[in-house]
Amino acid sequence: MNNIPRLLNIAQVKERTALGKTAIYARIKLGTFPAPVRLSQRCSRWREEEVSNWIMGEHGT
């Protein structure tokens, strides 16, 4: 069993959510989208599970 979370880059998040970069960061600022994990000063990634949960909450039935 793998307990290491899969991390997504901005391109993968954009593809999965059909949102642009500006819309993603605007929603993060509003608190309506998962914040990224800062891996370094210039590297951010999103937890796949959090993005998937957001998609299901926004578009799921």
Legacy VTK file of the C-alpha trace (Angstrom):
# vtk DataFile Version 3.0
C-alpha trace
ASCII
DATASET POLYDATA
POINTS 61 float
0.000 0.000 0.000
1.408 3.355 -1.039
0.815 6.192 1.441
2.828 8.782 -0.466
0.463 11.390 -1.918
0.703 12.032 -5.648
1.491 15.644 -6.456
0.271 17.523 -9.526
1.885 20.478 -11.264
-0.110 23.487 -12.472
-0.497 22.083 -16.003
-2.035 18.879 -14.623
-4.357 20.841 -12.326
-5.468 23.031 -15.245
-6.151 19.965 -17.377
-8.161 18.169 -14.689
-10.216 21.192 -13.625
-10.613 22.985 -16.991
-9.638 26.187 -15.172
-6.915 28.610 -16.153
-4.007 29.532 -13.929
-5.541 32.892 -12.992
-8.866 31.269 -12.034
-7.113 28.638 -9.924
-5.128 31.212 -7.956
-8.193 33.451 -7.557
-10.122 30.546 -6.047
-7.197 29.730 -3.754
-7.254 33.328 -2.531
-11.006 33.049 -1.884
-10.490 29.772 -0.040
-12.594 27.779 -2.508
-9.778 25.720 -4.061
-7.038 23.653 -2.389
-3.810 25.539 -1.788
-0.637 24.106 -3.254
2.212 22.590 -1.274
5.360 24.723 -1.535
8.280 22.419 -2.268
10.701 25.307 -2.760
10.601 29.012 -3.472
9.753 28.392 -7.140
8.025 25.005 -7.000
4.421 24.378 -5.951
2.408 21.195 -6.330
-1.153 20.192 -5.503
-2.142 16.994 -3.736
-4.005 14.857 -6.277
-6.521 13.716 -3.670
-7.431 17.309 -2.725
-7.924 18.309 -6.371
-10.018 15.187 -7.030
-12.156 15.900 -3.956
-12.650 19.487 -5.130
-13.729 18.249 -8.568
-16.211 15.821 -7.019
-17.552 18.555 -4.747
-17.914 21.031 -7.616
-19.102 18.692 -10.319
-20.069 15.466 -8.573
-23.594 14.378 -7.963
LINES 1 62
61 0 1 2 3 4 5 6 7 8 9 10 11 12 13 14 15 16 17 18 19 20 21 22 23 24 25 26 27 28 29 30 31 32 33 34 35 36 37 38 39 40 41 42 43 44 45 46 47 48 49 50 51 52 53 54 55 56 57 58 59 60
